[in-house]
Amino acid sequence: MIARRYGVSEQSLYRWRDQFLDGGKAGLASASGKSDPRDRTIERLEKEVAERDRVVGELTIANRVFKKLSGESP
């Protein structure tokens, strides 16, 4: 066996094979339209951050307007 010639244990060889096959299955699953739940979580969190950024921007503008109207310097 080639693995023995290079000092690789049979256990390592089988573990690597299983990892390779699992990675292939995961790649095919995401390519076929199934998405990783972590992808949905990331997308949801990115939307939440974008919404918060929008609100902060609006409040910053409103605050500047109120300061100008009240005569405060920025």
N, C-alpha and C positions, 0 to 999 in steps of 0.2 A: 504494500500500500504506500502511496506517495506521501501521505501525511506522516507516517512513521519515519520515512527517510528524512524529512525536514523537522522532525521532533515535535510534531503537532499531535496532541492527544485526540483520540477518537471522540471523546466527550466535547472538546472544543470544536472539532469539525462539525459534529451534529448541531451544536448550539449555533454556530455560524450559519449553517444551512437553514435552520429554523428562523433565525433573525432575517435572513435574506428573503425567505418565502413570505414571512409576515410583512416585511416592508413592501414587497411586490403586491400583496393583497391590499394593503392600505392605499398604495398608489393607484391601483385599479379601482378601488371603491370610491376614492375622491374624484377620479376621472369620469366615473359613470354617473356623476350627479350627486352621489352621497357626500355630504360634507362632514367634516370633523366638528363635533359640538364646540370645540374650542374656537373654531373659526366664527361660529355664530356669536359666541360670547365676545370675541374681539370686535366684531362688527357692531354689536349692540353698545359696547363700551365706547367705541369711537364715535358713534352717533350721540351718546350722552355727553361726551366731552365737547363735541361740536356745538351742541345745544347750549351747554354752559358757557362756552366762549361767546356765543351770540348774545346771550343774556347779559354777560359781563360787559360786552361792548356797548349794548344799548344803555345799560345803567351808567356807564362811564360818560357817554354822550349826554344823557339826561343830567348827570351831576354837573358837568361843565356848563350846560345851559343854565341851570339853577344858580350856579355861582356867578355867572355873568349877569343874570337878571338881578341878583341880590347885591351886586356891586363888589363882591369879593374878588380879589386877584387870585389867579390860579396857582 
